[in-house]
Each structure stands twice: as C-alpha cells, then as structure tokens.
C-alpha cells in the first residue's frame, strides 16, 4: 500500500538495521541455548505464541487494555470527520475509529496492517485539543500506520520477549532445582553453572534488544511528527498539541499515569508518573524540547511563522 505521507528512507533503513542486528543477536542467543535444549524449545514455543498473539490480535489487545471501544460515525461524528479528512489527504484506507474513556490525554494506532488498523483517541485528548491540534495528533498516528512501523516494533520485540522468558525460566529452575543439584556434587556444580550462564546471557540479550528497540522507537516518533505535520501543512498545530498534552500530564493523578505507562511505546506522548522509573530512564519518545525544536525548524522550512 502507498500513501501520500512523506516517505522516510532513514526510518526504513533504521528499521532494517534494527531487524538485522536483532536477527544476529537471536542467532548467537540460540546457539548458547542449545546447551539446555528442553528449556530453549519450551521458551521458543512460548515466545512464538506470544508473538503470534501480539501480531494477529494487537489491535484488540491494545483497545481492551486501554478500555477503548470502536465508535460509529453517529457516536463520534467530529472524530470521524477528522479521520476522514486525513485519510483522504493521505490516500490511505480509513482505520477503525475508537475512543478510550480516560482522562489521560493521548492517542495511539495499532494493528498488523493498514487495512486492520485501529486509531484510538482518549476523551481527555479530545476535550483538551481544538480541531487543528487534534488533526495534527491523529496525522502523527496515521503516519505510524502508513510506514508500518507498528508491525516492525511488534516483530522486533520478539527477541526481548524470548530473552525475558528464558531469564525467568532459568531463575525459576535455579531457585528450585539448581540449589539441590549443587548439593549433589560435581555434576550439580556443572548444572548450576550452566543455569547461571544461561540466565546471564539471556539478561544481556534482553538488555541489548531493549536498547535497540528503544532507539528505534524514539526515531519513529520523530519521523511521525515530521510526516504528520507535512501532511496537514501545520507543524505549529502539532507543536501546540504536544505542549498541551505534556503540560496536562502533570495534572493527571499518579495512579492513572502509572497504569498507562506500559503502553507508552504506542502513545503519541509518554505518560510518565513523577519520580524514577524505567520508563523515564529508557524513554520510548524523544525529549519534548527536541520534538518542538524539530517542528519549529519544519515551520521555517515551510515559510510559516513559528
């Protein structure tokens, strides 16, 4: 499928490079896991099942997790009108339109293909933004669909899921079997060392895959900002939406933000609770200042006042 969204060859190259690096990492990881064939096979089967569910049912899972519901044109005429205009501009299939009844101002797109995509906005976002700002946010999300980076991120996360499962299995086995084996003598020593090695390698692989996908995630957000702003022709509207959404996060109850944090990779803007968290340390999004600076530069390119 082609669309009128601005092509981003740098994003394509980065997605390809990340996939290749993760593939190489997977080969090394699989070789190490051969020392524990049963555990490796079990983990691969479980992780493949998780990947299959993520890939085929990601739209339903994301909607269910966020409390979203697909709405008809009669139920949300203004939201449908905005999506209709953007899809006509982009010359792309219209996704299902959904609303999540939560105060956290955000939006996300999910689905394994443009034809199966779902575009969801929260009531908190719709209430806070004017029409032009809402168009900017939804154009950003439609860019993710057009560039298929939602699918790439789902596939790229497979190795991290697998490594995380192996780590848990290894720790569990070591806790309940390794200690007993260690007490049984020399063979127990070897078994315990193997378990420790597998857990260590799995943890390292998980960390590397985590960092690779986070780096790709930050770039894809910058790319979606640019593509969405070029589609609407109003970078300033998207910048205004970013400012409003980020400012509003400070007034959202911490409990609600922490519930939303696991879905930050999908969101237009990260929902970060105050204080330290892995989400703030390894952010899925570039800093707000960087996004606003890029949008201001794009406005100047288009000859618009900043």
C-alpha positions in Angstrom: 0.0 0.0 0.0 1.2 3.5 -0.8 0.1 6.8 0.7 0.8 10.5 0.4 2.7 10.5 3.7 6.2 11.8 3.2 8.5 8.8 2.7 11.2 8.4 5.3 14.1 6.4 3.9 16.1 7.0 7.1 13.3 5.3 9.1 13.2 2.4 6.7 17.0 2.0 7.0 16.9 2.1 10.7 14.0 -0.4 10.9 16.0 -2.7 8.6 19.2 -2.3 10.6 17.5 -2.9 13.9 15.9 -6.1 12.5 19.2 -7.3 11.1 21.0 -6.6 14.4 18.3 -8.3 16.4 18.4 -11.3 14.0 22.2 -11.7 14.5 21.7 -11.4 18.3 19.0 -14.1 18.0 21.4 -16.5 16.2 24.0 -16.0 18.9 21.4 -16.4 21.6 20.0 -19.6 20.0 23.5 -21.1 19.9 24.0 -20.5 23.6 20.7 -22.0 24.4 21.5 -25.3 22.7 23.2 -26.3 26.0 19.7 -26.5 27.5 17.7 -27.8 24.6 14.5 -28.5 26.5 14.3 -25.1 28.1 15.2 -23.4 24.8 12.5 -25.3 22.9 9.9 -24.5 25.6 10.9 -20.8 25.6 10.8 -20.6 21.8 7.4 -22.2 21.6 6.0 -19.8 24.3 7.6 -16.7 22.8 6.4 -17.7 19.3 2.9 -18.0 20.8 3.2 -14.5 22.4 4.5 -13.1 19.1 1.6 -14.7 17.2 -1.0 -13.2 19.6 0.7 -9.8 19.5 0.8 -9.8 15.7 -2.7 -11.0 15.0 -4.6 -9.6 17.9 -2.6 -6.4 18.8 -5.5 -4.1 17.9 -7.9 -5.9 20.2 -5.4 -6.3 23.0 -4.4 -2.6 23.0 -8.1 -1.5 22.9 -9.0 -3.8 25.7 -6.1 -2.8 27.8 -6.9 0.9 27.4 -10.6 0.5 27.8 -11.2 1.6 24.3 -14.2 0.9 22.1 -14.8 1.2 18.4 -17.3 4.0 17.7 -19.5 4.6 14.7 -19.9 7.9 12.8 -23.2 8.5 14.6 -21.5 8.1 18.0 -18.5 10.3 17.3 -19.2 12.5 14.2 -16.5 15.1 14.8 -13.7 12.5 15.4 -14.8 10.5 12.3 -14.8 13.7 10.2 -11.2 14.5 11.2 -10.1 10.9 10.3 -12.0 11.1 7.0 -10.2 14.3 6.0 -6.8 12.9 7.0 -7.3 9.6 5.2 -8.4 11.5 2.0 -5.3 13.7 2.2 -3.0 10.6 2.8 -4.9 8.5 0.2 -4.9 5.5 2.6 -7.6 3.2 3.9 -9.6 4.5 6.9 -8.8 2.6 10.1 -11.4 1.7 12.7 -12.0 4.7 14.9 -12.1 4.2 18.7 -12.4 6.2 21.9 -11.0 5.4 25.3 -12.9 6.9 28.2 -9.9 8.0 30.3 -8.6 11.5 31.3 -5.0 10.8 30.3 -4.7 12.9 27.1 -3.3 10.6 24.4 -3.8 8.7 21.2 -2.4 5.6 19.6 -2.6 3.5 16.5 -2.3 -0.3 16.4 -2.9 -3.2 14.0 -0.9 -5.6 11.9 -1.7 -3.7 8.6 -3.2 -0.5 7.3 -6.4 -2.5 6.5 -6.6 -3.8 10.1 -5.5 -0.7 11.9 -7.3 1.0 14.8 -6.9 4.7 15.6 -7.9 5.5 19.2 -8.1 8.8 21.0 -8.8 9.3 24.6 -11.7 11.5 25.9 -9.0 13.5 27.7 -7.3 14.3 24.4 -10.5 15.2 22.6 -11.6 17.5 25.3 -8.3 19.4 25.5 -7.5 20.0 21.9 -9.0 22.1 19.2 -9.7 20.7 15.7 -6.4 21.6 14.1 -4.4 20.2 17.1 -6.4 17.0 17.0 -5.7 16.7 13.3 -2.0 17.0 14.0 -2.0 14.3 16.6 -4.1 11.9 14.5 -1.9 12.6 11.4 1.1 11.6 13.6 -0.6 8.3 14.5 -1.7 7.6 10.9 1.9 8.0 9.9 2.8 5.1 12.1 0.2 3.0 10.2 1.3 4.1 6.8 5.0 3.4 7.5 4.1 0.0 9.1 6.4 0.7 12.0 3.8 -0.6 14.4 4.3 -4.1 12.9 8.1 -3.8 12.8 8.1 -2.8 16.5 6.0 -5.9 17.3 8.3 -8.2 15.5 11.4 -6.5 16.8 10.2 -7.1 20.4 10.1 -10.9 19.8 13.8 -11.4 20.9 13.3 -9.3 24.0 10.2 -11.4 24.9 12.1 -14.6 24.3 15.2 -13.5 26.4 12.9 -12.3 29.2 11.2 -15.7 29.3 14.5 -17.6 29.3 15.7 -15.4 32.2 12.6 -16.1 34.2 12.7 -19.9 33.4 16.4 -20.0 34.3 15.9 -18.1 37.6 12.9 -20.3 38.5 14.8 -23.5 37.6 17.8 -22.4 39.5 15.8 -21.5 42.5 14.0 -24.9 42.7 16.5 -27.2 41.0 19.9 -25.6 40.8 20.4 -25.4 44.6 19.5 -29.0 45.0 21.8 -30.0 42.2 24.6 -28.0 43.6 24.4 -30.0 46.8 24.7 -33.3 44.9 28.3 -32.9 43.9 30.4 -32.2 40.8 27.6 -32.8 38.3 25.5 -30.4 40.3 28.2 -27.8 40.1 28.2 -28.0 36.3 24.4 -27.9 36.1 24.3 -24.8 38.4 27.0 -23.1 36.4 25.1 -23.8 33.1 21.9 -22.3 34.6 23.8 -19.2 35.8 25.4 -18.8 32.4 22.1 -19.1 30.5 20.4 -16.6 32.9 23.3 -14.1 32.5 23.4 -14.4 28.6 19.6 -14.1 28.5 19.7 -11.0 30.7 22.4 -9.4 28.4 20.4 -10.2 25.3 17.3 -8.8 26.8 19.1 -5.5 27.7 20.6 -5.2 24.2 17.3 -5.9 22.4 15.6 -3.4 24.8 18.1 -0.7 24.0 17.8 -1.3 20.2 14.1 -1.2 20.1 14.0 1.9 22.4 16.4 3.7 20.0 14.2 2.8 17.0 11.1 3.9 18.9 12.5 7.3 19.6 13.4 7.8 15.9 10.0 6.6 14.7 8.3 9.2 16.9 10.4 12.0 15.3 9.6 10.6 11.9 5.8 10.5 12.6 6.0 14.1 13.9 7.5 15.3 10.6 5.3 13.2 8.3 2.1 14.1 10.2 3.0 17.8 10.1 3.8 17.7 6.4 0.5 16.0 5.7 -1.6 18.7 7.4 0.8 21.5 6.5 0.6 22.9 10.1 3.6 21.9 12.2 2.6 24.6 14.7 -0.7 22.9 15.4 1.1 19.6 16.2 3.6 21.6 18.4 0.7 23.2 20.2 -0.9 19.8 20.8 2.4 18.4 22.2 2.7 21.3 24.6 -0.9 21.0 25.8 -0.7 17.2 26.2 2.7 17.3 28.0 1.5 20.1 30.3 -1.7 18.3 31.1 0.2 15.1 32.2 1.3 16.9 35.4 -2.3 17.3 36.5 -3.2 13.7 35.9 -3.3 11.5 39.1 -0.1 9.5 39.5 -2.1 6.2 39.8 -3.6 6.8 36.3 -0.2 7.7 34.8 1.4 4.5 36.2 -1.5 2.4 34.8 -0.9 4.0 31.3 3.0 3.8 31.4 3.2 0.2 30.0 1.6 1.5 26.8 4.0 4.4 26.2 5.5 2.8 23.1 2.1 3.1 21.4 1.2 6.6 22.7 1.5 10.0 20.9 3.2 11.3 24.1 4.6 9.4 27.0 2.5 9.1 30.2 5.2 9.4 32.8 4.5 9.4 36.6 6.6 11.6 38.8 9.8 10.1 40.2 12.2 7.5 38.9 11.0 4.7 36.7 12.4 2.6 33.8 10.0 4.4 31.5 11.7 7.7 32.3 15.2 6.3 32.2 14.8 4.5 28.8 12.1 6.6 27.2 10.2 5.4 24.1 9.9 9.1 23.0 12.5 11.9 22.3 12.5 14.8 24.8 9.7 17.3 24.3 12.2 20.1 23.7 13.7 18.2 20.8 10.3 17.4 19.2 9.3 21.1 19.5 12.6 22.3 18.1 12.2 20.0 15.0 8.7 21.1 14.4 9.8 24.8 14.7 12.5 24.1 12.1 9.9 22.5 9.8 7.7 25.5 10.1 10.6 27.7 9.0 11.2 25.3 6.0 7.5 25.8 5.0 7.8 29.6 5.4 5.5 29.7 8.3 5.8 31.9 11.4 7.0 30.0 14.5 
